[in-house]
Amino acid sequence: MKTFRKKLLGKASAKKPLRKASSKAQSAMEYLMTYGWAILIIAVVLAALFQLGVFNPITFAPKAPPGSCQVFRPNGPGTTSFINLEGVCSGELPQYVTTFPGNLNCSQNTPATGWITASGSTAYSSFTTTAWIYYRGPTPSCHCQTIIGDWPCWGGTCPGFTLEGYGGSWCGLLYVGGNIIGWPSGNQFPPGQWEMVAAEYNGSTGYAAVYLNGQLFASGTLAVSIPLSTTTPYYIGDPAWQPGGYDSFNGSIVNVQLYNTTLSANEIQALYLEGIGGAPINLQHLVAWWPLNGNANDYSGNAYNGQIHYNVRFVSNWYNGYTPP
């Protein structure tokens, strides 16, 4: 009889842990029912903030204010004696980048959207130009998306150059004096990310090349013997032959550099490795430097300051799509 009672008591005591477990599970379900929506909303908000780059380490990196690094020419613009860099020139990220509104309308008669012009005053037979770009896309077939150029007219033997970022099959990649380096078959600069492009032309040999992120992208030999003229303005973000026209750049451009010589492949690679806030090299041949970090001023010491037209903006939240080299 005593043994039977012990068995019954044992079974009853075994049910107590089961009741406790069931009670805990019920409490957990009630907690999730009460606070589940709040947890879900918080998760969605955190994901959105991450997508916007709020948690990107670059967001908290030191930023260079406008004009924090510049070229000092003690003997004035156009001179090359004793020139050097002054300020914080360690390649800090820019505080701002310049964004261009673009024009997705295929009509040449559309209203002006926005571009930058800067004056020049010399002539030279060779050049290198570099820039960091971010193209938003998409690319209509009628657009060529000009990055920089000093083209005073269209076609023929115009004494100038134009570097284009994107475009349809009829667009050129680099125009020099009316001659063209076309896009490599099936290739164009990838949209939706920051990348450094560079273009150069050697007036003695006719060799021209375009680089993407420090690597050769396209090249060719052009039959051009005329000197390039900088007596017409440089155009950034739009072609000189039609300011505000349908080839306006749809994205951001920053750290534009112009040299009156061809840089070596190693120098172009070094510029890329400096990152988006890198300072110029080969200062003896630097013509102009437009960081486009909060203004359109030229920080080469040659005073080729730019003028902003229409809807060009400077933005600080630009980090998405940028990976330091």
N, C-alpha and C positions, 0 to 999 in steps of 0.2 A: 504494500500500500504506500509506504514511504517512497519507494523507488518510483512508483507511478506519479506521485505528486511532484517529485523532483523533475521528471521528464516534462510535465505540464508547465512547471515554472520555467524550465529551460527554453521551451518553445515561446512562451510569452515574452521572456527577456530578449529573445532573438528578433522579435517583431519590432522592438523599440528602435534599433539602429535603422531598420527599413523605414519606419515612420519618419525618423530624423532626416534620412537621405531624401525622402519624398518631399519633406517640408522645405529642405534647402533648394531642391530643384524647382519647386513651385515659387520660392522667393526669387530665384534667379530669373525665371521666366517673367515674373511680375516686374522685376527691375528692368529687363530688356524691353518689355512692353511700355514701361513708363519713360525710360531714357533712351531707347533705341533710336528714335528719330533725331534726337539731339546729337547722339554719337555719329549718326550718318551725315548730318549736316556739317558737323565739325570736320569729318573726314573729307567731304566734298570741298569745303573751304580751304583746307590744307593742301589738297591736290591742286586747286586753282592757283593758290599762292606759289606753289612749287613750279607750276607751269609758267607763271609770270616772272619767274626768276628771283622771287623774294628770298628763297633759301639758297640761291646760287652763291658760292664763296666769292665770286667776282663782285657781287653786290657790296661786300664789305671791304674790298681791297681799296688801297689809297687811290684817289683820283686826282689827275692833274688839272688845275684850273686853267682858264684861257691865258695864254702867254707865259706859262710857267717855264718854258724852255724856248730859247730863240738864238739866232745867230747874231753875233756882235761883229760889226765891221768898223773898226776904229777910224778908218779913212773914208767912210761914207759909202752909200749905195754904189754898186758896180765895181768896187775895189776888192782885191783878194789878199792883200797883205795883212798878216797878223789876225786873220779872222778865226773865231772860235765860238763854241757853244757856251751859253751862259744860262744859269738857272738850274732847275731840277730836270735833268735830261736822262733819267735812268729808265725810261720806257714805261712810266706809270700809265694806267688806263686813262683815257680822256674823260673829263667830266661830262662832256656833251659830244654828240655827233650830229651831222647835218642830214636832215631828211628832205627828200624831194617828192613832190606830190605825184609826179608821173602824169601820163595822159593815155588812157585806154581807148580813146576815140581815134579812129583811123582817118579822120579828116584833117588835112593840113590847115584848115581855116578855123580850128577850134580856138577858144580863148587861151591866152598865155597862162601857164601853170606855175612855173618857177624855175629859176636858174641863177647862177652866179657868174659875173664877168670880172676880169682883172686885167689891167693894162700891162703891156710889155713895151720894150724899147730897143731890143737888140736883134741881131740876125745870127744864125748859126746853121751849120750844115749837118750836125749830128745831135741827137737828143736821147734822153731816157726820161720817162715819166712813170710814177708809181702812185698807187692809191689803194686804200682799203674800201671795199664796197659790200653792201648787203642789198640784194635785189629781192623785192617782195614777190614778183610774178603775179599773174601769168604773163606770157609774152604774146601779144597779138602778132599776126604775121606781118602787119604793116609797120612794126616798130623796130628801131635799131638801138635804142637805149644808150645815148651818148654819155660817156663818163667825163672826158676832157678833150679839148681840141682848140686850135686857133685857126680853124678853117675859115677863110674870108669869102669863099664862094663854093659852088657845088660843081664837082666834076672837072674835066679838063686837066690842066696842069696848075691848079691852085697851089700857091706856096704855103702849105700848112699841113697839119696832121689832125686826125681824129681817132681816138680810141673808143670803141663801142663795146658794150658789155653783153648785150643779148640781141636777138633778132631773128627774123625769118631767113629763108634760104637766099634771099636777094641782098641781105645785109653783109657788109664787110666787117672784119674784126678790127683791122687797123688800116687807115687810109694815110698815105704820105704822098703829097703832091699829086693827087689824083690817081695814084697807084694803090692797089689793094692787096692785103693779106687776108684771105678768106678764112672762114671758120673751118677747122678740121672736120672731116666728114663725121657726122653723128655726134659732135661734141659741142657743148657750150658751157659757160660757167654755171655751176650748180646754184639755183636760187634757194632762198631761205636759210642762208648761212653767211657769216663773214669770211671774206677771202681777200688776199692781196693780189692785185694784178699789176703788171709792169710791162711797158712797151718801150722798145728802143729802135733807133735807126742810125746806121753808120753812113754818112754822106760820102765817104771815100770809096766804099765797097758796094753800097746799095743794100747791104744785109740788114734785114729787119726781123725782129723777134718779139713775141709776146710770152710772158711768164705768168703762171698761176701758182700762188703759194710757194714761190721760190723755185719752181720747176718749169722747164721749157714747155710751152703749150702749143705754139705754132711759130713757123719761121719761113723766110723766103728772101729772094733777092729782087729788089725793085729798081727799075731803071729811072732813077731820079737824080738829077744833077744840080737842081736849083737849091739855093739856101733857104731854109725855113725862116719865115719872118715872124717876129713877135711884135711887129708894129701894130697889128690888130689885136683886139682883146682875146685873152683866153676865155673859153666858155667851159664851165663846170656844170655837169648835169643837163646839158642841152646843146644841140649843134649850132655852130656859128651861122650856118647858112639859113636857119629859120628859128630864131629865138622864141621860146615858148611854144614851139610847134609840137607835132605829134611824136617826136623822138625824145621827149623829155624823160629823164631817168625816173624810174618808179622804185624808189628805195632810198638807201642812205649811202653817203660818200664821206670819207674822212681821211685826213693825213695825206694830202696830195703833194707830191714832190716833183720838181722839174729840174733836170740837169742839161747842160749844153754839151754833153759828151755821152758816149755809150758806157754804161757801167758793166763790169764783168759779171759773169754768172755767179761767182762767189760773192760779189758785193750785193747783188740782188737777193741771194739766199740770206746774207747777213741782215739785210733790211727786213726780210720776212721774219727771221728769228727774233728780231727786236720786238715784234708784236705790233698791235694796232696803234700804240702810242709811241713808237720808235722815232728817234731823231734822225735827221739826214746824215749821210756820210759823204765823203769826197766834197767837202765844203768849197774847195777851189772852183768847182764847176757847178755849184748850186745856183740856179737861176731864181727859183721861187719855192716857197714852202707855205702851203695853206693847210694848217692842221684842221681847220673847220671845227674847232672845239669852242663853241660858244660865239664865234664871230668869223668873218671872212678875211681877216687880216693876213698879210704875208709876213712870216717871221724869219725870212731868209736874210733880212737886213737890206734888201733891195727895194723895199717899199712898193711892191706890186699888190697893194691892198685890193681886195675884191669888193664888189657891190652886189647886194642881194636884191633879187627881183621877185616880186609877187610872193607865192606861198611856200617859200623855203623856211624850214623851222629847225631849231636846235632842241634836241631831246636828250634827257638824262637817263631814261630807262631803256637802254639799248642792248643789254647784255645777252639776250637770247640769241643763240646761233653763233656765239663767239667762243672758240676754244683756243687758249693761248698756245702758241707753237711749242 
